[in-house]
Amino acid sequence: METNKERQGGNRPVRRIVIAGGGTAGWMAAAALSRTLGKVLDIKLVESDEIGTVGVGEATIPSLVHFHRLLDIDEQEFMAATQATFKLGIAFEGWRQRGEDYIHSFGMTGTDHWTAGFQHFWHKGRERGLAGDYGDYCLELAAARDNRFGHLPNEGLNYAYHLDATRYARYLRRFSEHFGVERIEAKIASVDKDAGGDIAALVLDSGTRIEGDLFLDCTGFRSLLLGQALGVGYEDWSQWLFNDSAIAVQTESVGPAVPYTRSIAHDWGWQWRIPLQHRTGNGIVFSSRYVDDATARAALLANVEGRVLTEPRVIRFTPGQRKQVWARNCVALGLASGFLEPIESTSIHLIQRALVRLLQTFPTDGISQADVDEFNGQADADIRQIRDFIIAHYKVTNRRDTPYWRDASAMDVPEALRHRIALFRETGQVFRIANELFAENSWVQVMLGQGIHPEQHHRSADLMGDEELRGFLENIRRGVAQTVARLPQHETYVRKYCPAGKP
């Protein structure tokens, strides 16, 4: 009887890694593999300077901080090289209703009881006139509103980065080459497969063959290896995620960098504004079903600050994922594996998750189908959970002023999300799925921010009298306010901590 490994390349040991494509995905892969397994692997990365990258994934989430720590990347060096700033969350402007804003921040809000989340005690406090704004009880959110940042003891402040994606790939290239990665400047002309259907080699435009045991597809939306060569299909999620286009542009900085991403709602999409040390990243994400490129471009350029530095460029995408992200001896990373719009800055996180998972299941002695199946199952769960969180931003809104927002609020959503929304609306409860990226506080902040007011609260909150509840809430609010007041201004801290390096 054949074993799982015998069905995958004849139980061939994996010693040669070939990464097709650079950019953020390719160089993150090179960095992670070379730093951890570089002594036992031969790692080559093939990319061409003539092929541009999307290069707009400039906002991240806290998991990247931990990824860098695993690789022992010096934070100050990295931030100076990428002209990065700190990020404490995302400000959603006009999403709930025109003129109404909220922040989805990192970290925790308040203090939970083992029976119920803090939102229940806050809800009871609002009923009794004892509670302030929900954000008053979250350190990261309050610091973001006040444009403050500083490192606190014991990782007391949760944060991520705004970074220059092109400089980040360049930084990781230097890091990876130090650990033995060989970069090959070339275009991929074709992909050779062996008699069993596995990928055998990349054929370059020079005719050179780059053979390998395991191939990582980092070729972006084209997915030259997994999609084209191996024929793995794509699952389209545009019935829930209407946006299929983006236009990106860079502008000069005109003021102090704030420690949050701005997400500004438009009549048919939304606009991002990401402050770096040396410039601001801008873009508009929209649905071609509701607006044309020219109108979207004009709206973007009318709503940027500072001199425009680059020519606006249009990016097309189909929201969804490959039906498998690991097939045979090929693993797709980044855009080659799928794409969810950048509203919650999850693209780099998904690359990172895939890399950690690959290292945990690394096929040193040969590819096991059981490992492949587990990898694909976890990857599928990750992206679907993130997908539902993103869909919630459109489904849960009070906006009915344009066809785009009316259609989004009226759409039928996946059953798991429908249940989450109903549960929170009726009871104020959020139950996190195991290993889910977005924790209870994220769901509460977004659903409250988007306009859901729970009909009930947990009865644990009723056990406190007015004085006890007032004291409980006030102690948390005062502690947050006092800590924020001691933090320096974000711009001041960045300039002292990691002043921009040379381009």
VENZIDA-V826641 format. One record per backbone hydrogen bond with DSSP energy under -0.5 kcal/mol. NH is the residue of the N-H (numbers start at 1). CO is the residue of the C=O. If there is no record, write none. Layout:
NH CO
NH CO
//
This chain:
7 3
8 4
8 5
9 7
10 6
11 5
11 8
12 9
14 363
14 364
15 13
17 15
17 42
18 214
19 17
19 44
20 18
20 216
21 19
21 46
26 22
27 23
28 24
29 25
30 26
31 27
32 28
33 29
34 30
35 31
36 32
37 33
38 34
40 37
41 37
42 15
43 41
44 17
44 42
45 182
46 19
47 45
47 184
51 48
52 50
58 56
60 161
64 61
65 62
66 62
67 63
68 64
69 65
70 66
71 67
72 69
73 68
78 74
79 75
80 76
81 77
82 78
83 79
83 80
84 79
85 162
87 160
88 259
90 104
91 261
92 90
92 102
93 91
93 263
94 92
94 100
96 100
97 100
100 97
101 99
102 92
104 90
105 103
106 88
110 108
110 137
113 116
116 113
120 117
121 117
121 118
122 118
123 119
124 120
125 121
126 122
127 123
128 124
129 126
130 125
131 125
136 133
137 134
138 135
142 138
143 139
144 140
145 141
146 142
147 144
148 143
149 488
155 152
156 152
156 153
160 87
162 85
163 58
164 82
165 163
168 164
169 165
170 166
171 167
172 168
173 169
174 170
175 171
176 172
177 173
178 174
179 175
179 176
180 177
181 176
182 43
183 181
184 45
185 183
186 47
186 184
189 187
189 203
190 203
192 201
194 198
197 194
200 192
201 192
202 210
203 190
204 202
204 208
205 187
207 204
210 202
211 209
212 200
213 16
214 16
215 329
216 18
217 215
217 331
218 20
218 216
222 219
223 220
227 223
228 223
229 224
230 225
232 226
235 321
236 234
237 319
240 237
241 237
242 240
244 286
245 286
246 315
247 284
248 313
249 282
251 280
252 307
260 258
261 89
262 273
263 91
264 262
264 271
265 93
265 263
266 269
269 266
270 285
271 264
272 283
273 262
274 281
275 273
276 274
276 279
277 83
280 251
281 274
282 249
283 272
284 247
285 270
286 245
287 268
288 286
290 287
291 287
296 292
297 293
298 294
299 295
300 296
301 297
302 298
303 300
304 301
309 250
310 250
313 248
315 246
317 244
319 317
320 339
321 235
322 337
323 233
327 330
330 327
331 215
332 325
333 217
336 333
337 334
338 334
339 320
344 341
345 342
350 346
351 347
352 348
353 349
354 350
355 351
356 352
357 353
358 354
359 355
360 356
361 357
362 359
364 362
366 363
367 8
372 368
373 369
374 370
375 371
376 372
377 373
378 374
379 375
380 376
381 377
382 378
383 379
384 380
385 381
386 382
387 383
388 384
389 385
390 386
391 387
392 388
393 389
393 390
394 390
394 391
395 391
396 392
397 395
398 96
406 402
407 403
408 404
409 405
410 406
411 407
411 408
417 414
418 414
419 415
420 416
421 417
422 418
423 419
424 420
425 421
426 422
427 423
428 423
428 424
429 423
432 430
436 433
439 437
442 439
443 439
444 440
445 441
446 442
447 443
448 444
449 445
450 446
451 447
451 448
452 447
453 451
454 452
455 425
461 458
462 459
463 460
464 461
469 465
470 466
471 467
472 468
473 469
474 470
475 471
476 472
477 473
478 474
479 475
480 476
481 477
482 478
483 479
484 480
485 481
486 482
486 483
487 483
487 484
490 147
493 489
494 490
495 491
496 492
497 493
498 494
501 80
//
